[in-house]
Amino acid sequence: MTPGTRVAELAARILRAETFTLIVSPAVADLQIEAPTAGWPQRLRGHVAVWRAFCGALWYDLGTT
């Protein structure tokens, strides 16, 4: 399983499709592109970025609905 897949699946279920596409999907894509060549600090930073994007998107969706 590629990095960020589970977070992406969770986010796709919870968030509106537009919010997922604009906020979370790019963060997951960055993580998946950078992870194979990155050391553990960079991978950790990438995972934190994906979770921050997910939390921000969730906050946005909760505030706009």
N, C-alpha and C positions, 0 to 999 in steps of 0.2 A: 504494500500500500504506500502510495506517495505521501510525503509530508503535507499536512493540512487537509487531507481528504475528509477526515471525520469532522473537523470543524466546519468545513464547507457543506457537508451533508446536513449537519445540525442547523447551520445558518440558513440554508436553503429551505428547510422545513419551517423555521420560526419567522424569518424576515419576509417582508414583501419582496417580490421578484426584482423590482426596480432597485430597491435598496441593496439587495444582495449583489446584483450585477455591478452597481456603481461603486460600492464601498468594500465589500468583503472579497469578491472575486479577484480584483487586482492584487490584493495583499496575498492571497493564496497563490496566485500565479507567480508573484515575485519569490515567495518562499520555495516553490517547487523548482524554479529555474536556478536559484542560488544554492539550494541545499546540497546537491551532489558534490560540489567543489568546496564547500564551506567547512570550516572547523566548527567545533561544538559551540564556541561563543557566538559565532555568526548565526548558526542554526537556532540557538536559543533566542537571539534577538529577532530572528524571523518569526518564530512561533509567538513571541510576545507581541509583535506587530500584528499578526493575524488575529490574536485574541483582542487586542485593542480595537482593531477595525470592527470585529464582531460586536463588542460591547458598545462602541460608538454608534454602530448601525442600529442596534437594538434600542438604544436610548433615543435615537432619532425617530424610529418607527413608533415607539411608545408616545413620543411627544407630538407626533403629527397625526395620530389616528384618533 
